[in-house]
Amino acid sequence: MKDEAPSHARGYVARLAASGRHHFTSADAQAALGISAAAAKLALNRLAKQGLIASPGRGFYVIVPPEYSSLRSLPADQFIPALMQQLGLSYYVGLLSAAQYHGAAHHRPQQFQVMLAKARRPIVSGAVRVTFIVRKRLDDVPIQTLNTSRGMILVSTPEATAIDLVGYPQHTGGLDNVATVLSELAEQLDAVKLAAVAQTAPIPWVQRLGYLLDHVGAGEKASELKTYVRRLATQSVPLLPTSPHKKGCRDRAWKLYVNAKVDLEA
């Protein structure tokens, strides 16, 4: 049976793909093939070396169709929902990956960015890279369901994406890139929804977002944020918290020290 396991495994994978299923677990394969866990692992490893399957998670496999052979994996958005379900984790696609869904990614993100409640190691599946970022109050963040070619995926709304972009500049290419993406995202933002989403984030994020929206000529989208900041912000904060220069010109409307120059990228 061990010698036959790889060919049986190949047939199993082919049948799954023919039925429209593109992921499975090692336990699924073991049960379907009627072999030991060790034999199943060996057979699946051989298929992975042949580029027929990939394993983005321990014991979790995806079937790689010919059109994605160069990736040696399914794209991240086609397996993340199933993997998160398998792991029992709440998630949403955020930051630059979410901005791309909303038509506002200035450059194609090099990594697929997923927000979780707790830290998790990045995933490498063939040429696909997935980064996990911790988001406090994850379950309070507004999300929407979008279609992919192999199912549905959870993505932060445009307003939640805008808040997160400002909150995680280390993951979003710095302030210049954040401002550029915000300028492209602004058309989709709703001022009232933006103020509602602000309640899920630290107030300094809101102060910085409001300033940047003003800076990119989308001040009307920040009108409700301004009221929110005026009511709740108790102190002025730096625009760029990582700068050694904490103070600069003070923007009174946003209670913000403009300690960094922000230029839109071409």
Steps between C-alpha positions, in 0.01 A plus 500: 500500500788736573629469142152564364423788739639782280293396197192448714561842658530655154167348404343625823620854433377483139155389615481784751593756234247354255229541764592867546677457833844657527614430855516206739672386818750220552234326709259520206757343271592230749137399545425506127807292413476262793866531592701596806572859593868448415420353158256782426759762595761336276261480205388861540860621530575335166204675337617828650847451350332445163317833539154341502416612853633746757473521877442852638415361843596197704292208377311729259549465125387686190481360149703703250326526162709547184428873480677553832793267443741796496380595851532139619191575709152637479491879549456591865144628465395158368616305804503740796124466575523119511822507704357745753190282530720195550691682777186645656629857472311823440673711236466762233716606208635845579744780425646509148337170403158638594578827321570299187153344520357851522697609193744715697830311516765730351741209464412132508571382858792257520328314782137416566405673826258337741387643833464269802428543869828330599848478352571224251804414292498597130410241239711408199324286240701477179545858384209621714572692820241569769567734793282506811457825692344526845194726516350578839119497507508287187138392530383864515659596167245530216561247225334396177484176306651503152506229236812325373516242225488227766262635762456798726746694715465753782651842433498820707262767370653805330459700821658231719779463245572872518526491880728196497728643229582792728530279807763269351742716298777242551289254298374747240810650344523815713301822508559593135353172381216518754407848378515385138274201566260719701476742206385207284272356768336831593224481239362188668504637853185602683552773761244362746626141470855626542410661832328179614805289413723746689355360821687172439841671490725707728423872475851586364423287193193711441692825540757386243237374258309826512813701432601276208155519343520877519850483355391299195202725428230278646418712801126464447533130581651591837231743613350261758847394613580861584205513738607169651856623557387831643287312752737220600863591431658626821849572368692574184693210348774479234403418145793257476541336842826324406679826414759624753348844449174477688387858442457715192240746380182445695178426314237620745205346318643150544703564815804376315867590477596483133849361553541343154459612140248294306523475122270304273682239297491526122 
